[in-house]
Structure formats: C-alpha cells, structure tokens
Amino acid sequence: MSWLRRHTVQVIGLLVMAYILLPNLVVLAFSFNKPNGRLNITWQEFSFDAWLNPCDTPGICSSVGLSLKIGIIASLTATVLGTLVAFALGRHRFRGRAGTNVLIFMPMATPEVVMGSSLLTLFIALGVGTGQTTILIAHIMFCLSFVVVTVKARIASLDPRLEEAAADLYASPAQAFRRVTLPLVAPGIAAGALLAFSLSFDDYIITNFNASPSSVTFPMYIWGAAQRGVPVQVNVIGSVLFLAAVAFVGIGQLLAAGRQRARA
Amino acid sequence: MTEAVSAGPARRRRRRLNWVPYALLAPGMLWLIVFFAVPTVSLVSQSLQTGDVFNGYTLTWHVQTYVDALSTYWPQLVRSLVYAGLATVFTLLLGYPLAWFIAHRSGRFKNVLLVLVIAPFFTSFLIRTLAWQTILGNGGLLETTTDALHLSWLLHGFESFLGLVGLGTGNQLLYTPFAVVAGLTYNFLPFMVLPLYANIERLDLRLVEAASDLYATPASAFRKVIWPLSLPGVVAGTLLTFIPAAGDYINSVLLGSTQTVMIGQVIDSQFLRVLNYPLAAALSVSLMALIITFVTVYVRRAGTEELV
C-alpha cells in the first residue's frame, strides 16, 4: 500500500500512456486480421493478406498518394513562408508587431470547421471551383502559424552572443547568418516542417470543405469507408505511418544522444 | 509600438534597414490575410445574405438568419461547449500526472515517453478514432476482456452509472455521450500534455522541498506552490484542447448517435448537403463568437497575456 502511495504518479502516468497508445496497438493488431465480411471489428483469424496487398482496395493508394503530394507541397511552402515571418518577429523590431502576432495566433485559435467553412464562402463568392489547388491553399494557411511558432521559439532560445562573436571575428552579416544563425535555427525549422506535414496529412475537416469528388485525400477516403466498413488495408497504412514515425523520431533521438555523448 | 524608440547609433542603423522585417513578413502575412482574414469577412457577409445556390446571393443584412439558426440549433451548440469542456477537464486530470511523470520521474526513458506521446499524431486521427469503435463496441475488445476476467459486472455497473449521470444509455458504451467525450479526451490529450510538460519540466523541484521544510503538507505545497507556477502550461493546454474540441465532429459522428450531434456536424451538413449557406455561415460565426468570448474571459481570469 505504501509502495502504491510512493509510486502514484508513475502508476497513473503509465495508465494514461496506455490510454494514449491502446488505439494504435488495436490498429496494428487488426491489420493482421482476416475479417469475415466488410466489418473489421471482431477478431477472426491471423493473416498477412492486407500487408502483402496494401493497394488491393480501389482508391486507397491514390488517396495516400494525393495526401503525400499535398502534405509535401503544403509543408514546404508553409515552412518557407513561416520561417521568414519567424525571423522578422524574432530578429527585428517594427511597427505593426502586435497586429502580426494576432494574425499568427488567430488560425490556431479558430476551430477547423470555422476556417474550412469561411474559406469555402470565399471560393463560392469568387466562383472558384474546389479541388487540389483549394486544398493546398487551405493547408498552407493553417500550417503557417504552427511553423512560425515553432521556429520563433527556437530563435528566441538562441544565445545572441554567438552572432556577436561572429561579427567580432569579421563575419559579414550575411556570413554570420549563413554560418552561425541558420545552422542553429535548423532544428526548429525541421520540427516546424515535420509538424506542418503531419497536420496536413491528417486533416479531414478543412479538407472536406474545400475538396471535390475527384480530389480524395487519405482522411477523406477513410471517412467514406467508415460508412460501409473500413478495409484492413487502412489499418496497414496507419500502422506503417505510426511505426515509421516512431522509428524516424527514435533514430533522431539516438543520433542526438550520440552526438551529445561524443561532445562530452 | 513605442519599441522603435531606442538609443543613438543603433537606432539609425535600424531605421535604414527598416524595410527588412516587412519584406520577411510580406509573403506569409499576405497568405494569412487573403486566405484567413478575408474568408472570415466573407463568412460574416455570407451569414447576412439572402438568396439561393442557383440564383446567387445578395447582402441584405438579414439578421433573422441568426435568430432562426440559434433557435433551431442551440442544443447542438450548447452540447458542443459542454462536451468540449468535459473533455478539457478530463485531459487536464489525465495529462497533469502524465506530464509530471515524464518530466520528473521517468529517468532515462524521458525521451522515449515523449516520442510515444507524439507518435499517435502520425497515425490518422480518423483511424485512431475508429479504433475506439473496436474497443468500446458490443462484443468489442473491452467487453471480451472483462468477460474473460469475470469482471463484466464492473462494466455493466459503469454503464448503468453513465446512464444515471446522463452520459450513457445504461446498456452500452459505444454510441453514447460518454464515448464521444472519451474520444475527444483521447484525441486532444497530447495537446494538453505537451504544453504542461514544457512548463513542468522547468519547475524547480527544490521549491517543493522548501515548502515541505516550512511544514507544508504535500497537498498544500501543490496548491500554493506548484499549481500557481504551472498555470501558464495549464492555460495553454486547456485552450489548445477546448478550441478544437468545440468545433470537432469526427468523434461525435464516429462514436456518437443522433443524440450526440455537435455543432460542427450541423455546419458541415448545412454547407455541403443542404446547401443552406447563410444558415451554415451564421452557425459558424456564432461558434467563433462564443469561443472568442470564452477565451478572452478565461485568459483575463488566468492572468496570462503572452500566448504566442
């Protein structure tokens, strides 16, 4: 009993961790299921079928392809635009700063359904048909703020003395920026890009407002499939993404830890 | 804005380079103005127009649309705020111990745990929400597990309890308000844990020791020292959870029933299926107005100014 009292935080922490991870484990487990009929909800028998034929359901792989394409273009564009804004906010003083901050903050404080519907009213008023381009416009818009915040935080944590030291050693402002500032900010930019990609790849609500029947992204495909029974292939793709993300971030952490150890 | 006034030579240099920040800002800000600010104006304008899809709309300042929208759909609007509020409270109750655990008690597993909190983000939101159907459904994972452990009385007791407090039907978990709130809690938990973690990690644990040296009980040390210091994290986390949860309808569609319809669902169907644009726009504007009011009051009360 006293053990439990001393370890309350650990026990609760691990239980909450289990709550966070349980759905991912269920998705992974049921990617090896061989459902009897359309519904992949009760366990029938173990099989590798879906893993061997991930594209075996019509439309699924083209929707993943479209989501990847939109995710890459949107995150790259948002990263470039957002990084520029972050440098303006982190390195310069100018009139209109407060207004800029509000404009950056508002998209993060607006529910997706409001942003999606307001963009749709604009496209309706202008007579613009929805499709891939309008999805891209929307994704760049809502990813931008998250990139700005991530990169700005990194810039704020930099030691200004490093740039001063570079200037003292006769580096021109451009050289100091390229050789000192940019490499130091790079992890923040990478984190912002990664965040933007995951937001874009995963978005359903805003996308649904600004898409057309011919531009079906992966989340839209799942939404449609959820009405009739989700094919096992969806679990396979979900699991691949999850495992890839864990591996990606895990390797990054290992490399960072290794570098730290090498330095120490 | 008085920041520009500063000392001698630095000021002169800065003034000569003054166009630089604006050049850096221009592309991004232009994007946000054209595709965020202008659409917001266009949404408000749409809500005050009359007409139909085929003959077009004209701005007639028809405020009656708001009266109609709110008198018909106020239950869904209130329900969205209640569900989002409940989910926010639950994410805080679950997220705080987890953030504390990761920050101060996990030792060398700290980074691994952080990765595992973020990793679910990379599996689609929809797939993970659908997984809760598998877990909570009749004959699902939870029911088979409790059956196997001879604990089904516990599950049935919980279901009856939910029925009594108005969060369930008394005989199932899936397709009840409980499932929707649990789904929202689950989906937005990382948004609560990360800002809390960032805050709690910087907390100096010697303050707790100091408090207990001064004869504070653990409870009063928490209430008087730790909680006030973690307020910025709590404010950030609750906003990041409440706002998206209030507009979400993925959870209420996939885990709820016709009795759990949230406002986002109404806006979606009015816009995309019924094609009643003014009504849908009026509901959208109302949701936004309610959230802005809530956030302003809440942030004032919590006394935090800097949010970004």
Interface residues (C-beta under 8 A of the other chain):
Chain A: T8 V9 Q10 I12 G13 L14 V16 M17 Y19 I20 L21 L22 P23 N24 V26 V27 F30 N40 I41 T42 L81 G82 L84 V85 F87 A88 H92 R93 F94 R95 G96 R97 A98 T100 N101 L103 I104 F105 M106 P107 A109 T110 P111 E112 V113 V114 M115 S117 S118 L119 L120 T121 L122 I124 A125 I137 A138 I140 M141 L144 S145 V148 V149 K152 S198 F201 D202 Y204 I205 N208 F209 F218 P219 I222 W223 A226 V230 V234 N235 G238 S239 L241 F242 A244 A245 V246 V249 G250 Q253 A257
Chain B: M1 E3 A4 S6 R14 N18 V20 P21 Y22 L24 L25 P27 G28 M29 W31 L32 I33 F35 F36 A37 V38 P39 T40 S42 L43 S45 Q46 L94 G95 P97 L98 W100 F101 I102 R105 S106 N111 V112 L113 V115 L116 V117 I118 A119 P120 F121 F122 T123 S124 F125 L126 I127 R128 T129 L130 A131 W132 Q133 T134 I135 G137 G139 G140 L141 Y186 L189 P190 L239 I243 P244 A246 G247 D248 Y249 I250 L254 I263 G264 I267 D268 F271 L272 Y277 A280 A281 S284 L287 M288 I291 I292 V295 L307 V308
